[in-house]
Amino acid sequence: MSDWEFVKDRTATEGAVWKSADGLLYKRTGGEDLRAETEFQQLAAGLGYPVPEIVDSGSEDGRYFVVERAIGDNSLHEEALALADAGRDGQVSYQVISTAAAVASKLLQAQTRHPLPATPWFEKAAFAAEVFEENPDFDIPRVHEAVKHALDRLARLPMVQGHLDYGLPNVLQAGVIDWQHHGPIPLGYDVYPALDIVAFKGGGKGYSITPEQRAAYTAALDETTASLIGQRVSEHLGDFLLVKCFFFLALMRPTDPARHDKHIKWQYRRTLFTMGLDQYESSDTIDTGTFPTLERFTAKHR
């Protein structure tokens, strides 16, 4: 690896990320999960998805590696942080929002051109089995009825190949990276909740997104989906966010009773799940703007 500059260890899996001296290439190392991701990314590139071009892959020193062309220097998450640090009082710039909408629209267009047959998707996207195992008090008819209602509504949308972990940290100026969790989804599940993820992660990531910015982002995506399928998919944002309530609760239950911080975070995500469920049952929508920040929740339950 002497020709490569270390960038970071990969999150939630083995291996690391490296950058070439000229910054034009990135190299990732890992195991079989990276091989599967690489195969999917090559497929996605062939379908016109905005993903990095893979220029080399194989085995090296007992590990799998992939080399891909850079599609930008910073993620939109990093750009939002940089602007917040530059004195914008934590507010994301509209340039970040418009770039996020442009990349999302490219992804929607490619996904729509290559629909999938109807196929089960909720269990994988939501990590539902893990959520119910760690939170058996949520494995009740009320929750299952809400999920069935959401899935019945979402059955109206085309099924496509999706990212499943889409958000500003994975979006760059020219495309989307980190496809390790790919799988089938209803059209729009990736991109519509992207700005709401800040709220699920505690609202303390160094920047904030205003209701007006969320509305502008959603309107831009609706313009795209209306032209593609004759439907403004924002009417399903509440359905998508109910699934995200599961996703962000999965694998949160701590195993070490001494880790009070992890117990607080688990209880925080359980609270967001309950708030989301209450809102969804009453209106088919979820307003993440009403979610408390992790800091405020922690102070209240200290």
N, C-alpha and C positions, 0 to 999 in steps of 0.2 A: 504493500500500500504506500510505498515511498513517494509515488508520483501523485498522491492524493492528499488533500488537506481534510483532516477530521472536522465534521460539522457537529454531529450529535449522535447519541445512541437513539435507536428507534424506540418508540413508545409502545407498550403493551405487547411487545414481541421481541425476539432476539435480533441481534445484528446492529449495524450502525449506518450512518449516512456520511458520505465523503464528497468533496468537491474538487474538480480539476483545477490546476493552477490558473488557467485562463478563465475559470468560472463558467465555461460553456457546457460542461457535463457534470452530472451527479452520478455517484455510484452508491448503491445500497447493497448490504450483505444481510443474509438471513438463512432461513431454513426452507422447508417445503412450502410453508405458507407464502413465502416470497416467490417461489416458483409458480404457484397457482395464481398469485396476483399478477405476475408478469405475463402469463398466458392470457389472462383476461384483458390486461391492458393492451396487448397486441391486438386482440379481437376488437376492443373498443376503438382503438385507433383506426382500424379498418372500416369501422362503422361511422367514422367521422366525429367521434367524441373528442372534445377538447382535452386531450391528455398528452403527456410528454412522449416524444418519439423514442423508442428503445433502439439503441445502436449496438448493444452487445449484451450477452447473458451467458451464464454457464456455471461451472463449479471451479472453485479455486481454494486451495488449502482447506479442503473439507467443508467449505461453505458455498452456498449458492450466492451468486451476485448478479446484478443487473446494472447496466449503464444506460442512462437516458439523457436526452438533451434538456438543458435548462429552459424553463418557460417563464422566467422572471427571477429577480433577486430576492424578493420578499413576498410572503403571503399577505393577504389583505388584513389578517389579524395583526401581523407585525407592522403594517403600514398604519393601521388604526392606533396601535400603541405609540408609534413614533410621533404621530400628529398630536395625540393626547399629551405626550410628554413635552411637546413644543408649545404648550400653553393654550390649548383649545378647551380647557376646563373639562377634559374627559370626553367631550362629544366627538363622535366619528364625523369625518368630513363627508360632504355629499359626493366627492370624487370617489371615495371608497364605496359608497352605496351604489353609485352608477356603474362602477366597474363590476361590482358583485352582480348587479342585474344583467349586465352585458354577457358575462361569462355564463350565468345561469340560463340566459336565453339561448346561447349556443348549445348548451347541454340539452335543453328541452327540445330543440329542433332536431338534434341527432337522435335522441331517444324516441321521438315521435316517428321518425322515419323507419324505425326497426322495432315494432311492437312485438310482444311475446304473447303466447296463448295464456289464458287464465291459469294461474298457478298459485298455490299457497305461499304466503310471504310474511305474514304477521309474526309467526313464532320466531323467525330468524331476526327480523328487523327490530323486534321489541325485546328480545331475550326474555320472552314471557315465562318460560320454564324456570329460569334463574330467579326472576322476580317473585314468582309464587313460592318457590322453595325457600327463599330468604324472608318472605313476608307472607306467611300462610294466612294471616288475617285479611289479606286482600284477595285471596282465592275464594271468592264468594259470588253468588248469583248476580248481585248488583253490578260488580265489575265486569263479569262475563257478558251481561246484557248490554252494557255500554260499548264493549268491544265489538259485539255482534252488530250493534247499530252502526258503528263507525265503518266496519268492514262491508256491510250491506251498501252503505252510501258510496264507499270508495270503489265498489265493484262497477260503478258507472264509468270509471276512468280506464284508459288503456294501461296494460302492464308493460313495463320496460325494464331494461337492465339498469340498476342503480348503484350508487356509491354506499349508501346506508350510514355513513358517518360524515356527511357533508356539513361544512361550516367554514367560516372565514379562515381558520388555520390551514385549510386544505385548498383554498382558492388563491390562485396567482393571477397576474395580469392576463396571461394567455391560456389559462386552462386550470385543470383540477388534478391534484396529486393524491397519492395514498389510497389506492383502491382495494386494500386488503380485505375489507368487509363486504365486497360487492354481492349483489343478489337481486332477485326480482322485486319490483316495487310498483305501486300505482304512479303514473306520471305526475310529477310535482312533489312527491314525498321528499326527495332530496333537497330541492331548492327553496320551496316556500317557507319552511321553518328556520332557514339558515340564520336569520337575525335574532330569532327567539332563543337560540342556544345560549346567548349571553346571560339571559335570565335563569335558565336551568343550571348554569354553572356558578351561580351565586351573585352575578352582577358585579363582581369585584375584579374583573380582568383588566382594569386600567382604562376602560372607555365605556361610554354609554351610547345607546341608540334611542333617538326620540320617536314618539308615536308618528310624527310626520315623516320621518325617514323610513320607518317600517311601511307606512302607507305608500310612499313613493316607490319603494322597492316592489311591493306587492302589485301596484298598478302596472309597473313595467312588465312584470311576469305575466299578468293577466292579458296585457296587449299581445304578448307572444302566444299564449295558449288559446286565446280567442281566434287568432289567425290560423293556428295549427289544427285545433279540434272543435272550434266553434263553441268553446266553453271557457268561462273565467274560473280557473281552478282554485282561486282564493276561497270560493265557497266551501272548499274541503280543508281549509287550514286547521279548523278545529279538530277534524278527524285525524289529520297528521299529528297534531300536537298531543292528542290523547296517546298515540303510539309513542311519542317522545317522552311522555310521562313514565312509561315503562322503561324505555331505553336508558334514561338517566338514573333510574333507581336500581337497575341491574348490577349485581356484583358489588353492592355498596355496603352490605352488612359486614361489620368488622369481626374478625376472629379473636382479636386481642382485647380483653376487657379493660386493659390499662390504657388503651388509646382513646381517651375521651374525645379528642378532636375528630376521630373517625366516627365515633358514635354520634356526635353532634351532626356531622355531615350526612350520615345515614338518616337521622331523624328529619333533617332539613329536606332531603329528597322525598321522604315519605310525606311530609307536609305539602310539598309541591304536587305530588301525585294526588293527594286528597283534594287540594284546591282545584286542580285541573279537572278531576272527575266531577266535583260539584258543579263547576261552571259548564262543563260539557253536557251534563244531564239536563240542565235547565235551558240551554240555548244552542247546543251543537257547536259552540265556540269556546275558546280558551284565550283569555287575555293575560299573557305573561307579564304585562306591565303591572299587574296587581301582585305579582309574586314578591315576597320580601327578599331582601338581599341576605346572603349568608351571614354577613356581619351583623345585621340587625337581628336575625334569628338567633345567632349565637349569644348576643348580648342579653336577649330576652330569656334564654334558657341556661345562662351561666349558673 
